[in-house]
Amino acid sequence: MLDTIVAPATPPGEGGVGIIRLSGPQAVDFLGAVFRGKVNVNTMESHKLYLGRLLTPNEERVDNVLAVIMRSPRSYTGEDVVEVHCHGGLQILRSVLDLFLNVGARMAGPGEFTQRAFLNGRLDLAQAEAVIEVIRARSERASRVALDQLDGHLSSEIYKFSAQLKQSLALLEAHIDFPDDEVGTLDLPHLLAPLQQISLQLEVLAGSFDVGRVLREGVNVLILGRPNVGKSSLMNAILGESRAIVNELAGTTRDTLEEQLVLAGFPVRLVDAAGVRDTDDPVEQEGVRRAREKATAADLVLMVVDGSCPLTDQDMLALELCQPDRTLVVVNKSDQAQSCELKLLAGFPCQVAVSAKYKLGLDDLSAAILEFFESDIISSGSEGVVVTERRHREALLLAGAALKQLMVSATELAPLECLATDLREALSALGLITGETTPDEILDQIFSQFCVGK
């Protein structure tokens, strides 16, 4: 018999309510062993809360609780599921958990509830992975994409592609197994036409991973410039708190300082780098080296210059680290008289004026950052399906490669058996996304990332 598992469904810590969840064939029996209310657990209606008490074998009260039974198959896991809503203190939760462990339940492993939902057909693998994405979403946009995947939007696309591939494979196999006088002559161009279209759609869907990565992991935005140009002040202004040390002495920031925030509706990793300049100080040299590395890896560089004075050799040195198509020039100190030669920045057309000290122009800066990512995130992220998992992208590329090989094989007049093999490879790759062909070790790796109790 399958084990009945138990785990806290709420995070550790003090709170008004804590939830202990059970799933498995003996979940209702285990509740009956410790729960006392006006209604016997065997006659409790499914999905309805009942007030009662939890008692130890010695009839000592542990807590006053609300209990709910969600009977199979109308539950998250597809099994009988019990939830006990108790007070949210650490000791109470531990005592309630111990009650169920003592009557025979087993402590659930990471993600085991969702894994059972997958194994029992309540969710496919793409939907199961979306559960953790919903929990970890760091912005509203990321949450919407994760919820769409949980609702089956990505899975629907994959099943649609798979259905066409299966139909084409069945036709091929019919012509392989039976003579032409029984099934007619194969119209190969007619068979290949929808497969060519699917190949293009797979490429587009795989390409959406660039957008999905941004929504899931966030973008790296680096604040760069020469020393004492206002980089740390700008970071503090954007964050709305004094996070970076600000001092009139040049070279105050000697290492990279990173902070997470949501900017213009999507997650951002904001990095304040050491001032770029030629220096003999070995510590500062290391900071400059790290700034160079960050500039190479950044999705966007905020190149800060001092608008109140002419550009210096140090400014030009910092500009050499920037790629114009990934750089937004921030002209700081807009509250002062301007003497910066902006014509020297003509190669960097994206520019915005701010005063980090007085927090002027920050809305314009946010709008400029949003505009920079708008073509990718807004147009691609708000319409259609977005791929957020790297393994989904790799599976889509594998399926697309198999279909491209099929086209090559057809052009070279390869035997129908070769075309069928290419189609099977494409189907197998798509099955990696929904879980139909995913190896057990990959499944274990996926669910091990979940928290216990989910």
N, C-alpha and C positions, 0 to 999 in steps of 0.2 A: 504494500500500500504506500502511496506517495505521502511524504512527510507533510505535517501541518506546520507552517512556519509562522513566526511572530517577530515583530520589531516595532520600535517607536516610529510613527509616521510624521512626527513633529521634531524639529531640531532640538538639541540639548540646550538647557538653560531654563530659567524661570519664566512662566507665562500663565495666563489665565486658564488656558485649556491645553492639555496634552493628549495625544491620541496614540493608542496602541492598536496595531493592526495584525490580524491573523488571516491566513489563507490556507485552505486545504480541506481534505475530507472530514477531519475531526474538529474543525473550527467551532461549529455549533456545540458539539459535545463538550469541548473545553470551556466554552463560555458557560454552559449549564453547570459545570463543576464548581464555578466560583461566583456566579452572578445570582442574586436573589432580588426578584421584583414581584409585582402583582401578577405578571403573566409568565407562564412557563416558557423557557426559551424555544421549545419545540413547537409552540403555537404562536410565536412572535411573527408578525407579518414582515415580509421582506422590505427593506429600504425604509423602515420606520423606527424612530428612536424610542427607547423605553428607559424609564428611570428605575434605578435600583441600587443595590450595594454590592461591592466586591468583598468576599469573606475568605479568610484563611481556612485551612482544614479544621482549625480549632474554633471556628465561628467568630473569629476576631475581625472587626471591620477594617478594611484597608482604605476605602474611599467610597463616597457617593458618586455614582457615575451615570452617564447615558450610554446605552449599548444599542448597536444597530447590526442587524444581520442582512447581508446582501447575498441572496441565494443564487447558486449556479443555475444557468449560465449568465445571468444578468448581473455580472460583477466585473470589476477591473481585471481580475486574473482569469475569469471564466470558471473559477472554483467557488465554493462557499467562502465568503469573506466576512469577517467580524471586525468591527471597530468599537473600541471602548474609549469614550471621551471622559477623561478624568481631570482632576486639577493638575496644573502644569508645573508642579514643583519637582525637582530632581529626585527627591526621596520617594515621592508618590509614584512617579513613573517607573522607578527602579523596582518598587514593591509590586506594582501591577504586572510588570514584565516577568518578575520572578514567579508570580502566581501561575502564569501560563506555562512557563518553562517547567515548573514543578509538576504540572498535571500531564506533561508529555509533549508540549510543543517544542520545536527546534528553532534556534535563533536563525533568522534569515540572513543570507549573504548579501553583498552589495548588488542591488538591482534585481534581486530574485523575484520580487512581485511582478515587475515589468517583464522579466524573462518568462515567467509562467503565462503572462498575458500573451506574449509572442508565441510560445509553444502551444497554447490552447486556441490560437487563431483569433484572438481578440484584437491584436495589432500585427501588422507586418513589421519587418525589421526597420524599415525607414521611419515608420511611425514610432516605433519603440525608441529609436535614437532621438526623435524629436522631443520626447518627454524630458530628457536631460537638457536639451537646448532651451526648452521653455523655462526650466528652472534657472538656468545659467544666463539667460538673456540679460544683457547690460543696457539695452535701449529699447524704446518702443518699436522701432523698425525691426530689430532683431527678434523681438517677441512676436510680432505679426508673422514674420517668415517662419518661425518655429511652429506657431499655431497652425499655419497653413499646411505645413508638413505633417503635423499631428493629425489634421483633418483628412490627410490622404491625398493632397494635391500632387506631390511628387510621385507617390505610388500610382496614382491614376495614370499619369503620363507613362510610367514604366510599363504598367499592365497593357496600356494601349499599344505601345511599341511591340511588346511581347506577343500580343494577340496577332498582329500582322505578321510577325516573323514565324509564328507557329502555323499560321494559315499557308504561308509560302513554303514552309518546310514540308507540310503535309502534301502539298501539290508536287513538290520535287520527289518526295518519297514514293508517291503514287506512280510517277513516271519511271522511277528506278525499279519498282517491284513488279510493274505490270507492262505488257507490251503496248505499243502505240495504238494498236487496233482496238484496245479495250478502253483506254482513257483519252484517246485523241492525241494530237501533236502538241507538244509543249510550246506555248507562246512565251519565249524567254524574255523579250523586251517588256511584255505586259507584266511578267512576274517581277522584273527588276525595278520597274518604275517606282512603286511605293517604297521599295527598299532604299533606293537612292534618296528619296525624300526623308525617310527616317534617319539615314546617315547624316544628312544636313541638320536635322532637328537635334540629334544627339550631340553634334558639335556645338550647336548654340547652347544647349542645356549644360554641357560641360564648361563652356565659356562663362556661364553665370557664376561659377565658383569664385571668380575674382570679386564679384559683388558680395557673394555669400561670406567669403573670408573676412571682408571688411565689416559686415554686419555682425559676424560671430566673434571675431578676434579684435576688431577695432582697427583704426589706422594709426600709424606712427607719425606723429608730427614733431619735427625737430626745430627748436628755436636756436638759431645760429647767428653769429656775428663776432665782431672784434670785442675785446674786453671793454667793460664800462659803457656799453652802448644802450643798456636798458633791457637786456634779455631777461634777467631775473625779475625785474619789475613787471615786465610784460607777462611772465608766467604767473606771478602773484595776482595780477589784474584779471587774467583769464580765469584763474581758479577762484578768485574772490576771497583769498586768504593769504596771509604772509607765510608762504611755504619755502621760498628760496631766500637766502641771505642777500640783502641789498646793502652795498657799501660804495662810497666814492672811490675807494682804492681799486685799481684795475686788477683783474685776476682773482676776484673773490671766489668765483665758482671754478673749482679745479677738477671736478668730476661731473659726470652726467647725473642729473636729478630727474626722476620720472614720477609722473602722477597720472592717475586714471580719472577721466571725466566723460560726461556726455555733452558733446558740442554739436549744435545744429541738428540734434536728433539722432546722432549715431555715436558709438563708443570711440574714444580717442585716448591714445597713450601719448601724453605731452612730455617732451624731453627737453630740459634746459641743459645745453652743452657748455663746456668751458669756452672762454673767449679765444678766438683764433688769432694767434700772433706768433712771431718768432721770439723765442725766449730761451734763456740758458738754465732756467729752473727745471730740474728733472721731473718734479711733481707736476708742474704746469705743462711740461712737454707731453707727459702721459695723458693729461686731460685733453690736450689738443689732438693727440693721436686718436683718442676715443671719439672725439667730436667728428673727425674725418670718417671713421667707420660708421657712425650713426648717420652721417649725411648720405652715405652710399646706400644704406638700407631703408632710409625714411621714405614713407609714401608722399610726404609733403615737407618742405623746408620753409620755415618762416625766417627769412633772412632779414635781420634787424639792422637798420642804419640810423644814424643820428641826423635828423633833418635840420638841426640847428648849426651844423658845421660841415665843411667840405669833406668829401670822401678821402680816406687815408689809404696808405699802402696796405695797412692791416685789413681795411674793408675789402680791398681788391683781392687780398689773399683769401679771405673768407668766401668771396663771391666765386673764386675759382673752384671751390668745392661743390658748387651748386649747379644743378641741371636746370636750365630755364623752364622746361616744361613741367618740372616738379618743384618750382620755387615761387613763393609769394613774398615779395619784398615789403617789409613793414617799415615805414618811415616814422620813427619814433620822435617824441618831443614836438608834436604839432602845436603845442601851446606856446612855443617860442618862435622867434623870427627864423624863417627858413633860409638856409644858405647852401643846402645840399645840391650838388649838380646832378639832377635827376636824368639829364641827357646821357650821363655815363651809365645809367641803368636801363638804357633803351633795349638791351638784349633780354631784359626781364620785364615783360609787359604787365604782369600782374603785380600791382602795387596798391597799398592802402596806407593812409596816414592815421596815426594814433598818438595819444599821450598816455603812456602807461602809468605815469605818476598821478594824473587826474582822471584816469579811466575814461578817456574820450576816444571815440571811434571804435570801441570794442564791438558794437553791433555791426558796423561795416566790416570788421575783420571776420566775425562769425559768418556773415553773408558771403564774403569772398572765399572762405574755406569751404562752405557748403557748395558754392558755385563750382569750385575746383573739382569736387567729387560728384557733382550733380549728374553729369552725363552718364556716369557708371551706376551710381547708387539710386538716384531718383528714377531715371527712365527704365533701368533694368530691374531695380529692386522693388518697385511698386507694381510692376505689371508682370504677369506670368509666374512661372515656377523658378525658384532660385535654389541652387545647390550649395549647401553650407559645409558638407562633410567631404574631406579630401578623398576618402575611399570611394564615395559616390562618384566623384569626378573621374577617378582612375578606372572605375568600372564602366562608366560611359565611354571613356576613351578606348577601352578594350573592345567594347561592343562596336564602336564606330570603326575601329581598325579591322575587325573581322568582316564587317560589311564592305569596307573598301577592298579587302582582299577578295571578297566574293565577286565584286565588279571586275577586278583584274582577272580572276579565274574565268569568268564568263566571257570576257573579251578574248582570252587565249583559248576559248572553246574547250576548257577542261571538262572532264567527266562530271556528270550530275552529282556523283558521290562527293566530289570535292566541294561543289557548291553547298551541298547539304551539311558538310562538315563545318564550313564557314558560318552557316546559319546557326548551327548548334553552339558554336563558340560565342556568337553574339548573344544568343538566348541565355547561355550560362553566365555571361558577364552581367547581363541585366538582372539575373536572379540573385547575384551577390548583393544588390541593393535592397531587394524586398525580403531576402532571407531564404529564398527557395534553394539556392545552391551555395550558401555561405558555409564554410567549414566550421566545425565546432570550436576550434581554437580561436577563430575570429569572433564568434559569438561570445565566448567567455571573456575575451578582451574587451568587447564592447560593453557588456553588462557590468564588468568589474569597475567601470568608471562611475557607475551610479552610486548614490548614497544608500546606506542600509535603510530599509523601510520604504523604498520606492521601486 
